């Protein structure tokens, strides 16, 4: 793990130097990799290169650039985070990176980072160690420090140096939120010196190199940095904000604040020492290890397990112009700039879909992420129809009509009657098996599931579902299209509810029983928020829609028979009372202008609870989570999903299951399956058959099995 133990590679080299009189352009092009990243081996080569440049008296100016399109430096090699066997090894690894960039900062030559692509983590720390930074206006050119998303903080100088460069408030915002900025926002923050078109990047970088070294190094004077009282106030507010957001589950942001506060009152060198000292235990901790595993799960999700090649999607259509359909149309235009044809049964519905799309872009305009002109041009790319005109040329049509198998079959039949050869029908069904929808199709091989989650523009997961006759080509085409929309893909085999909704079924059901028993809405939600969920189950019911939850409950009960027949009456009672949740501003909570306020006290009367009481948080967590684990083991046994890791990825991305816990099955392994089995047995005795442990879980627990060892893609 230690840098000294890694030999300097003879060839091929990651760095090459191009000379032009007294100017040297250092090109980074890591052989055999899609991205440039700093591993220990690359770091040794880079460190030796800096020594070589420092001794070259005929070189006066140095530009660092990348030969990889869309990438400057993606950061450190994340795989090395898992190789340290103790805190001391982790500290040595961090210290080597710091020394490498300190040598860069002390070069006698003028240094410029010419950034055309992702410049993240260690790449950003390398860039801020240069005198000047020039970035292109390419959408792929992003600069930032996302380390907190891996359970650590930027410790190759980021926490110590960034506040000195751009000021404390801006540095806190970037570091604590793991933000990446495009060129325009980075220049406004002071993180880069100029934003240019890609074609003139080197020309402009050369002009900056001719300016000479930045006076005073990277340090810029700010009022806050020189005022201890002002600093302490800002750090205090930052701690409160972090605790409110993370409930203390993520130690890295709080440690970053501590280190930054120390570093602001001392030298850069001492700040770096504190960085290494504080980040090393984080690297070895469970949170970082789980988040690093999640990082690799996400990387694996970008790969297709099928040999088929994806088809190009030039034209797309959306069937159903509700909130979901409008959101899907908006996403396609926003991410691909393609034209989208949207169809529904009447023009009022089309107007609703356009309104849903417009609402998303309006928020971007309000946040100054888009101009009104850009919004107008994008909105013009969505056209509506109440007939099938324009759908003859679509490569993919995404069906988002009501959750009714007969209606879905009807629109599929109508589409097939005019679709061009090979056109794919992707259904956004949340629970109905794809095979049922495609049962009467002429070309069932072209039918697949593409399950988005609401709200479409914010939820990162898409389940891509294989029906009995879905082709590999259809699957990879839909998966790659989803990735172009910025989504994380999890492949699923067919079955009612697929992965996420099937596991959420018992979770929602149990939360309903807790409410029936007289526990208060807010205490149930607080228990799960404290556990780490992004929202409680009561708030989630409102977000999903009580109407949707009621229908899903019926579908799952019909599909799985006696095992899911023990159902709460709460959801149906609230639905019968006309409560659909957030969408009609009548649910478990009170809403004002679409914003959730406090719990709706009238709910208790509807469900027959006289005096709500506070729930025991431990019991809430145990009952809801064990119900999910029980169902998840069946899903693995039935091979609905290919591996334990993919199931955990689906739950994290689709429900917000706490990433710091590693996912539902990682959390189950931390509890131990024998313990889970014993508790389910007890709960089934006291609360009913819904907690009866399923057979696969029994077999697994008897031999104290591990989900990840047993269920992995070969």
VENPE-V78031 format. One record per pair of residues at least 4 apart in sequence whose ideal C-beta (glycine too) atoms are under 7 Angstrom apart, sorted by the first residue. I is the first residue (numbers start at 1). J is the second residue. If there is no record, write none. Layout:
{{I & J} {I & J}}
This chain:
{{1 & 83} {1 & 84} {1 & 85} {1 & 89} {1 & 93} {2 & 89} {2 & 92} {2 & 93} {3 & 40} {3 & 43} {3 & 44} {3 & 92} {3 & 93} {3 & 96} {6 & 40} {6 & 41} {6 & 44} {8 & 44} {8 & 45} {8 & 48} {9 & 41} {9 & 45} {12 & 31} {13 & 45} {14 & 28} {14 & 29} {14 & 30} {14 & 31} {14 & 42} {14 & 45} {15 & 26} {15 & 27} {15 & 28} {15 & 45} {15 & 46} {15 & 49} {16 & 27} {17 & 24} {17 & 26} {18 & 25} {18 & 27} {19 & 24} {22 & 58} {22 & 59} {22 & 60} {22 & 61} {23 & 61} {23 & 206} {23 & 209} {24 & 53} {24 & 59} {24 & 62} {25 & 63} {25 & 65} {26 & 49} {26 & 62} {26 & 64} {27 & 65} {27 & 67} {28 & 36} {28 & 64} {28 & 66} {28 & 73} {29 & 66} {29 & 67} {29 & 68} {30 & 36} {30 & 37} {30 & 42} {35 & 68} {35 & 71} {35 & 74} {36 & 66} {36 & 68} {36 & 71} {36 & 73} {36 & 74} {37 & 73} {37 & 74} {37 & 75} {37 & 76} {37 & 77} {38 & 42} {38 & 43} {38 & 73} {38 & 76} {38 & 77} {38 & 97} {38 & 122} {39 & 43} {39 & 77} {39 & 80} {40 & 44} {40 & 80} {41 & 45} {42 & 46} {43 & 47} {43 & 96} {43 & 97} {43 & 100} {44 & 48} {45 & 49} {46 & 50} {46 & 100} {47 & 51} {47 & 100} {47 & 103} {48 & 52} {49 & 53} {50 & 54} {50 & 103} {50 & 104} {50 & 107} {51 & 55} {52 & 56} {53 & 59} {53 & 62} {53 & 107} {53 & 109} {54 & 107} {54 & 108} {59 & 109} {60 & 109} {60 & 110} {61 & 109} {61 & 110} {61 & 209} {61 & 210} {62 & 107} {62 & 109} {62 & 111} {63 & 112} {63 & 114} {63 & 202} {63 & 205} {63 & 206} {63 & 209} {64 & 111} {64 & 113} {64 & 114} {64 & 130} {65 & 114} {65 & 202} {66 & 71} {66 & 72} {66 & 73} {66 & 116} {66 & 117} {68 & 117} {70 & 117} {70 & 118} {70 & 140} {71 & 117} {71 & 118} {72 & 115} {72 & 116} {72 & 117} {72 & 118} {72 & 119} {72 & 123} {73 & 119} {73 & 122} {73 & 123} {73 & 126} {74 & 118} {74 & 120} {74 & 123} {75 & 120} {75 & 121} {75 & 122} {75 & 123} {76 & 80} {76 & 121} {76 & 122} {78 & 150} {78 & 292} {78 & 295} {80 & 93} {81 & 283} {81 & 288} {81 & 292} {82 & 289} {82 & 292} {84 & 89} {84 & 90} {84 & 93} {84 & 283} {84 & 284} {85 & 89} {87 & 91} {87 & 280} {87 & 281} {87 & 284} {88 & 92} {89 & 93} {90 & 94} {90 & 280} {90 & 283} {90 & 284} {91 & 95} {91 & 276} {91 & 277} {91 & 280} {92 & 96} {94 & 98} {94 & 155} {94 & 156} {94 & 275} {94 & 276} {94 & 279} {94 & 280} {95 & 99} {95 & 276} {96 & 100} {97 & 101} {97 & 122} {97 & 156} {98 & 102} {98 & 156} {98 & 157} {98 & 272} {98 & 276} {99 & 103} {100 & 104} {101 & 105} {101 & 125} {101 & 126} {101 & 129} {101 & 156} {101 & 157} {102 & 106} {104 & 111} {104 & 126} {104 & 129} {105 & 129} {107 & 111} {110 & 131} {110 & 209} {110 & 212} {110 & 213} {111 & 130} {111 & 131} {112 & 130} {112 & 131} {112 & 132} {112 & 134} {112 & 205} {112 & 208} {112 & 209} {113 & 127} {113 & 130} {113 & 133} {114 & 134} {114 & 201} {114 & 202} {114 & 205} {115 & 119} {115 & 127} {115 & 133} {115 & 134} {115 & 135} {115 & 136} {115 & 141} {115 & 143} {116 & 136} {116 & 138} {116 & 141} {116 & 198} {116 & 201} {117 & 140} {117 & 141} {118 & 140} {118 & 142} {119 & 123} {119 & 124} {119 & 127} {119 & 142} {119 & 143} {120 & 124} {120 & 142} {120 & 144} {120 & 146} {120 & 180} {121 & 145} {121 & 146} {121 & 147} {121 & 154} {122 & 126} {122 & 156} {123 & 127} {124 & 128} {124 & 143} {124 & 144} {124 & 145} {124 & 158} {125 & 129} {125 & 154} {125 & 156} {125 & 157} {125 & 158} {127 & 133} {127 & 143} {128 & 161} {128 & 162} {128 & 165} {128 & 218} {129 & 157} {131 & 213} {131 & 214} {132 & 193} {132 & 208} {132 & 214} {133 & 192} {133 & 193} {134 & 192} {134 & 193} {134 & 194} {134 & 196} {134 & 201} {134 & 204} {134 & 205} {134 & 208} {135 & 141} {135 & 143} {135 & 183} {135 & 186} {135 & 192} {135 & 195} {136 & 141} {136 & 183} {136 & 196} {136 & 197} {136 & 198} {136 & 201} {137 & 141} {137 & 183} {137 & 195} {137 & 196} {137 & 197} {138 & 198} {141 & 182} {141 & 183} {142 & 180} {142 & 181} {142 & 182} {143 & 180} {143 & 181} {143 & 186} {143 & 191} {143 & 192} {144 & 174} {144 & 179} {144 & 180} {144 & 181} {145 & 154} {145 & 158} {145 & 174} {145 & 175} {145 & 178} {146 & 178} {146 & 180} {147 & 152} {147 & 153} {147 & 154} {147 & 178} {148 & 153} {148 & 175} {148 & 176} {148 & 178} {148 & 252} {148 & 253} {149 & 178} {149 & 291} {150 & 288} {150 & 291} {150 & 292} {150 & 295} {151 & 250} {151 & 252} {151 & 282} {151 & 285} {151 & 287} {151 & 288} {151 & 291} {152 & 252} {152 & 279} {152 & 282} {152 & 283} {152 & 288} {153 & 159} {153 & 175} {153 & 252} {153 & 255} {153 & 256} {153 & 279} {154 & 158} {154 & 159} {154 & 175} {155 & 159} {155 & 275} {155 & 276} {155 & 279} {157 & 161} {157 & 272} {158 & 162} {158 & 175} {159 & 175} {159 & 256} {159 & 259} {159 & 260} {159 & 263} {159 & 275} {160 & 263} {160 & 268} {160 & 271} {160 & 272} {160 & 275} {161 & 165} {161 & 218} {161 & 268} {162 & 166} {162 & 171} {162 & 174} {162 & 175} {163 & 167} {163 & 168} {163 & 171} {163 & 225} {163 & 260} {163 & 264} {164 & 218} {164 & 219} {164 & 220} {165 & 190} {165 & 218} {165 & 220} {166 & 170} {166 & 171} {166 & 189} {166 & 190} {166 & 191} {167 & 171} {167 & 222} {167 & 224} {168 & 172} {168 & 222} {168 & 224} {168 & 225} {168 & 231} {168 & 234} {168 & 264} {169 & 173} {169 & 224} {169 & 234} {170 & 174} {170 & 189} {170 & 190} {171 & 175} {172 & 176} {172 & 238} {173 & 177} {173 & 179} {174 & 179} {175 & 256} {176 & 238} {176 & 242} {176 & 253} {176 & 256} {181 & 185} {181 & 186} {181 & 189} {181 & 191} {182 & 186} {183 & 187} {183 & 192} {183 & 195} {184 & 188} {184 & 195} {185 & 189} {186 & 191} {186 & 192} {187 & 192} {187 & 194} {187 & 195} {193 & 208} {194 & 204} {196 & 200} {196 & 201} {196 & 204} {200 & 204} {201 & 205} {202 & 206} {203 & 207} {204 & 208} {205 & 209} {206 & 210} {214 & 218} {221 & 226} {223 & 227} {224 & 230} {224 & 231} {224 & 234} {225 & 264} {227 & 231} {228 & 232} {229 & 233} {230 & 234} {231 & 235} {231 & 264} {232 & 236} {233 & 237} {234 & 238} {235 & 239} {235 & 257} {235 & 261} {236 & 240} {237 & 241} {238 & 242} {238 & 257} {239 & 243} {239 & 254} {239 & 257} {240 & 244} {241 & 245} {242 & 246} {242 & 253} {242 & 254} {243 & 247} {243 & 248} {246 & 250} {246 & 253} {247 & 529} {247 & 530} {247 & 532} {249 & 532} {249 & 658} {249 & 660} {250 & 287} {250 & 660} {251 & 255} {251 & 282} {251 & 287} {252 & 256} {252 & 282} {253 & 257} {254 & 258} {255 & 259} {255 & 278} {255 & 282} {256 & 260} {257 & 261} {258 & 262} {258 & 278} {259 & 263} {259 & 274} {259 & 275} {259 & 278} {260 & 264} {262 & 266} {262 & 271} {262 & 274} {263 & 271} {263 & 274} {266 & 270} {266 & 271} {267 & 271} {268 & 272} {269 & 273} {270 & 274} {271 & 275} {272 & 276} {273 & 277} {274 & 278} {275 & 279} {276 & 280} {279 & 283} {280 & 284} {281 & 285} {282 & 288} {283 & 288} {285 & 289} {286 & 290} {287 & 291} {287 & 660} {288 & 292} {289 & 293} {290 & 294} {290 & 659} {290 & 660} {290 & 661} {290 & 662} {290 & 666} {291 & 295} {291 & 659} {291 & 660} {292 & 296} {293 & 297} {293 & 662} {294 & 298} {294 & 652} {294 & 659} {295 & 299} {296 & 300} {297 & 301} {297 & 645} {297 & 648} {297 & 649} {298 & 488} {298 & 649} {301 & 488} {301 & 489} {301 & 490} {301 & 649} {302 & 483} {304 & 476} {304 & 479} {305 & 491} {305 & 642} {305 & 713} {306 & 472} {306 & 475} {306 & 476} {307 & 472} {308 & 472} {308 & 473} {308 & 476} {310 & 476} {310 & 477} {310 & 480} {311 & 395} {311 & 422} {311 & 473} {311 & 477} {312 & 395} {313 & 395} {313 & 396} {313 & 477} {313 & 481} {314 & 338} {314 & 395} {315 & 338} {315 & 339} {315 & 393} {315 & 394} {315 & 395} {316 & 332} {316 & 338} {316 & 340} {316 & 394} {316 & 395} {316 & 396} {316 & 398} {317 & 340} {317 & 341} {317 & 343} {317 & 391} {317 & 394} {317 & 397} {318 & 325} {318 & 328} {318 & 329} {318 & 340} {318 & 342} {318 & 398} {318 & 400} {319 & 343} {319 & 397} {319 & 399} {319 & 400} {319 & 401} {319 & 411} {320 & 325} {320 & 344} {320 & 399} {320 & 400} {320 & 401} {321 & 325} {321 & 326} {321 & 342} {321 & 344} {321 & 349} {321 & 350} {321 & 352} {321 & 353} {321 & 384} {322 & 326} {322 & 352} {322 & 353} {322 & 400} {323 & 327} {323 & 356} {323 & 583} {324 & 328} {324 & 400} {324 & 428} {324 & 452} {324 & 454} {324 & 456} {325 & 329} {325 & 342} {325 & 353} {325 & 400} {326 & 330} {326 & 352} {326 & 353} {326 & 354} {326 & 355} {326 & 356} {326 & 357} {327 & 331} {327 & 356} {327 & 360} {327 & 455} {327 & 456} {327 & 457} {328 & 332} {328 & 398} {328 & 400} {328 & 452} {328 & 456} {329 & 333} {329 & 340} {329 & 342} {329 & 353} {329 & 357} {329 & 382} {330 & 334} {330 & 357} {330 & 360} {330 & 361} {330 & 457} {331 & 335} {331 & 456} {331 & 457} {331 & 485} {332 & 336} {332 & 338} {332 & 340} {332 & 485} {333 & 337} {333 & 338} {333 & 340} {333 & 378} {333 & 381} {333 & 382} {334 & 378} {335 & 484} {335 & 485} {335 & 486} {336 & 484} {339 & 381} {340 & 381} {340 & 382} {341 & 383} {341 & 385} {341 & 390} {341 & 391} {341 & 394} {342 & 350} {342 & 353} {342 & 382} {342 & 384} {343 & 385} {343 & 386} {343 & 391} {344 & 349} {344 & 350} {344 & 353} {344 & 386} {345 & 349} {345 & 386} {346 & 386} {347 & 351} {347 & 386} {348 & 352} {349 & 353} {350 & 354} {350 & 384} {350 & 386} {351 & 355} {352 & 356} {353 & 357} {354 & 358} {354 & 382} {354 & 384} {355 & 359} {357 & 361} {357 & 379} {357 & 382} {358 & 362} {358 & 379} {360 & 457} {361 & 365} {361 & 370} {361 & 375} {361 & 378} {361 & 379} {362 & 366} {363 & 367} {364 & 369} {364 & 370} {365 & 370} {365 & 372} {365 & 375} {370 & 374} {370 & 375} {372 & 376} {373 & 377} {374 & 378} {375 & 379} {376 & 380} {385 & 389} {385 & 390} {388 & 414} {388 & 418} {391 & 397} {391 & 415} {391 & 418} {392 & 418} {392 & 420} {393 & 420} {394 & 423} {395 & 423} {396 & 424} {396 & 426} {396 & 481} {397 & 415} {397 & 423} {397 & 425} {398 & 426} {398 & 428} {398 & 450} {399 & 408} {399 & 411} {399 & 425} {399 & 426} {399 & 427} {399 & 428} {400 & 428} {401 & 407} {401 & 408} {401 & 411} {402 & 407} {403 & 429} {403 & 430} {403 & 431} {403 & 432} {403 & 551} {404 & 408} {405 & 409} {405 & 432} {405 & 436} {405 & 437} {406 & 410} {407 & 411} {408 & 412} {408 & 427} {408 & 429} {408 & 432} {408 & 437} {409 & 413} {409 & 437} {409 & 440} {410 & 414} {411 & 415} {412 & 416} {412 & 425} {412 & 437} {412 & 441} {412 & 447} {413 & 417} {413 & 440} {415 & 419} {415 & 425} {416 & 441} {416 & 442} {416 & 443} {419 & 423} {422 & 446} {423 & 446} {424 & 446} {424 & 448} {424 & 474} {424 & 477} {424 & 478} {425 & 446} {425 & 447} {426 & 448} {426 & 450} {426 & 478} {427 & 434} {427 & 437} {427 & 449} {427 & 450} {428 & 450} {428 & 451} {428 & 452} {429 & 437} {429 & 449} {429 & 451} {430 & 451} {430 & 501} {430 & 552} {431 & 496} {431 & 497} {431 & 501} {431 & 552} {431 & 555} {431 & 556} {432 & 436} {432 & 437} {432 & 555} {433 & 494} {433 & 495} {433 & 496} {434 & 438} {434 & 447} {434 & 448} {434 & 449} {434 & 465} {434 & 467} {434 & 470} {434 & 494} {435 & 439} {435 & 467} {435 & 468} {435 & 494} {437 & 447} {438 & 444} {438 & 447} {438 & 467} {438 & 469} {441 & 447} {444 & 467} {444 & 469} {445 & 469} {445 & 470} {445 & 471} {445 & 474} {446 & 474} {447 & 467} {447 & 470} {448 & 464} {448 & 465} {448 & 466} {448 & 467} {448 & 470} {448 & 474} {448 & 475} {448 & 478} {449 & 463} {449 & 464} {449 & 465} {450 & 462} {450 & 464} {450 & 478} {450 & 482} {451 & 462} {451 & 463} {451 & 465} {451 & 498} {452 & 456} {452 & 462} {453 & 459} {453 & 461} {453 & 654} {454 & 459} {454 & 544} {455 & 459} {460 & 487} {460 & 488} {460 & 653} {461 & 487} {461 & 488} {461 & 490} {461 & 650} {461 & 653} {461 & 654} {462 & 482} {462 & 487} {462 & 489} {463 & 490} {463 & 492} {463 & 498} {463 & 499} {463 & 500} {463 & 650} {464 & 475} {464 & 478} {464 & 479} {464 & 482} {464 & 489} {464 & 491} {464 & 492} {465 & 492} {465 & 494} {465 & 498} {466 & 470} {466 & 475} {466 & 493} {466 & 494} {467 & 494} {468 & 494} {470 & 474} {470 & 475} {472 & 476} {473 & 477} {474 & 478} {475 & 479} {475 & 491} {476 & 480} {477 & 481} {478 & 482} {479 & 483} {479 & 489} {479 & 491} {480 & 484} {481 & 485} {482 & 487} {482 & 489} {483 & 487} {483 & 489} {488 & 649} {488 & 653} {490 & 499} {490 & 641} {490 & 646} {490 & 649} {490 & 650} {491 & 642} {492 & 498} {492 & 499} {492 & 640} {492 & 641} {493 & 639} {493 & 640} {495 & 638} {495 & 640} {496 & 502} {496 & 555} {496 & 556} {496 & 559} {497 & 501} {497 & 502} {497 & 505} {497 & 556} {498 & 502} {498 & 640} {499 & 503} {499 & 635} {499 & 640} {499 & 641} {499 & 647} {499 & 650} {500 & 504} {500 & 650} {500 & 651} {500 & 654} {500 & 655} {501 & 505} {501 & 552} {502 & 556} {502 & 631} {502 & 635} {503 & 507} {503 & 628} {503 & 631} {503 & 632} {503 & 651} {504 & 508} {504 & 655} {505 & 509} {505 & 552} {505 & 553} {505 & 556} {505 & 564} {506 & 510} {506 & 627} {506 & 628} {506 & 631} {507 & 511} {507 & 537} {507 & 624} {507 & 627} {507 & 628} {508 & 512} {508 & 537} {508 & 541} {508 & 549} {509 & 513} {509 & 567} {509 & 568} {510 & 514} {510 & 623} {510 & 624} {510 & 627} {511 & 515} {511 & 524} {511 & 537} {511 & 538} {511 & 624} {512 & 516} {512 & 568} {512 & 570} {512 & 571} {513 & 517} {513 & 568} {514 & 519} {514 & 524} {514 & 615} {514 & 620} {514 & 623} {515 & 519} {515 & 521} {515 & 524} {515 & 570} {515 & 607} {516 & 568} {516 & 569} {516 & 570} {516 & 607} {518 & 609} {518 & 612} {518 & 613} {519 & 523} {519 & 524} {519 & 612} {519 & 613} {519 & 615} {520 & 524} {520 & 612} {520 & 613} {520 & 614} {520 & 615} {521 & 525} {521 & 538} {521 & 588} {521 & 599} {521 & 603} {522 & 526} {522 & 599} {523 & 527} {523 & 614} {523 & 615} {524 & 536} {524 & 537} {524 & 538} {524 & 615} {524 & 620} {525 & 529} {525 & 536} {525 & 537} {525 & 538} {525 & 539} {526 & 530} {526 & 536} {527 & 531} {527 & 615} {527 & 617} {527 & 620} {527 & 621} {528 & 533} {528 & 536} {528 & 537} {528 & 620} {528 & 621} {528 & 624} {529 & 533} {529 & 536} {530 & 617} {531 & 621} {531 & 658} {532 & 658} {532 & 660} {532 & 661} {533 & 656} {533 & 658} {534 & 656} {535 & 539} {535 & 540} {535 & 543} {536 & 540} {537 & 541} {537 & 624} {538 & 588} {539 & 543} {539 & 589} {539 & 596} {540 & 544} {541 & 546} {541 & 549} {541 & 581} {541 & 588} {542 & 581} {542 & 582} {542 & 587} {542 & 588} {542 & 589} {543 & 581} {543 & 582} {544 & 548} {544 & 549} {544 & 581} {545 & 549} {545 & 580} {545 & 581} {545 & 583} {546 & 550} {546 & 571} {546 & 574} {546 & 575} {546 & 579} {546 & 580} {546 & 581} {546 & 587} {547 & 551} {547 & 575} {547 & 580} {548 & 552} {549 & 553} {549 & 571} {550 & 554} {550 & 571} {550 & 572} {550 & 575} {551 & 555} {552 & 556} {553 & 557} {553 & 567} {553 & 571} {554 & 558} {555 & 559} {556 & 560} {556 & 564} {557 & 564} {557 & 565} {557 & 567} {560 & 564} {561 & 565} {566 & 688} {566 & 689} {566 & 690} {569 & 573} {570 & 574} {570 & 607} {571 & 575} {572 & 576} {573 & 577} {573 & 606} {573 & 607} {574 & 579} {574 & 603} {574 & 606} {575 & 579} {577 & 606} {578 & 586} {579 & 586} {579 & 587} {580 & 584} {580 & 586} {581 & 587} {582 & 587} {582 & 591} {585 & 591} {588 & 599} {588 & 600} {588 & 603} {589 & 596} {589 & 597} {589 & 598} {589 & 599} {589 & 600} {590 & 597} {590 & 598} {590 & 600} {591 & 595} {591 & 596} {591 & 597} {592 & 597} {602 & 606} {603 & 607} {604 & 609} {604 & 612} {615 & 619} {615 & 620} {616 & 620} {617 & 621} {618 & 622} {619 & 623} {620 & 624} {621 & 625} {622 & 626} {622 & 679} {623 & 627} {623 & 683} {624 & 628} {625 & 629} {626 & 630} {626 & 676} {626 & 679} {626 & 680} {626 & 683} {627 & 631} {627 & 691} {628 & 632} {628 & 664} {629 & 633} {629 & 664} {629 & 668} {629 & 676} {630 & 680} {630 & 693} {630 & 694} {630 & 697} {631 & 635} {632 & 636} {632 & 647} {632 & 664} {632 & 665} {633 & 637} {633 & 694} {633 & 696} {633 & 697} {633 & 700} {634 & 638} {634 & 694} {634 & 696} {635 & 640} {635 & 641} {635 & 647} {636 & 641} {636 & 644} {636 & 647} {636 & 707} {636 & 711} {637 & 696} {641 & 646} {641 & 647} {641 & 650} {642 & 646} {642 & 713} {643 & 711} {643 & 712} {643 & 713} {644 & 648} {644 & 665} {644 & 707} {644 & 708} {644 & 711} {644 & 712} {645 & 649} {645 & 708} {645 & 712} {646 & 650} {647 & 651} {647 & 664} {647 & 665} {648 & 652} {648 & 662} {648 & 663} {648 & 664} {648 & 665} {648 & 666} {649 & 653} {649 & 663} {650 & 654} {651 & 655} {651 & 657} {651 & 663} {651 & 664} {652 & 657} {652 & 659} {652 & 663} {657 & 663} {657 & 664} {661 & 666} {661 & 667} {662 & 666} {662 & 667} {663 & 667} {664 & 668} {665 & 669} {665 & 707} {666 & 670} {667 & 671} {668 & 673} {668 & 676} {668 & 707} {669 & 706} {669 & 707} {671 & 675} {671 & 676} {672 & 676} {673 & 677} {673 & 700} {673 & 701} {673 & 704} {673 & 705} {674 & 678} {674 & 701} {674 & 704} {675 & 679} {676 & 680} {676 & 701} {677 & 681} {677 & 693} {677 & 697} {677 & 698} {677 & 701} {678 & 682} {679 & 683} {680 & 684} {680 & 691} {680 & 693} {681 & 685} {681 & 693} {682 & 686} {683 & 687} {683 & 691} {684 & 688} {684 & 689} {684 & 691} {684 & 692} {687 & 691} {693 & 697} {693 & 698} {695 & 699} {696 & 700} {697 & 701} {698 & 702} {700 & 705} {705 & 710} {706 & 710} {707 & 711} {708 & 712}}
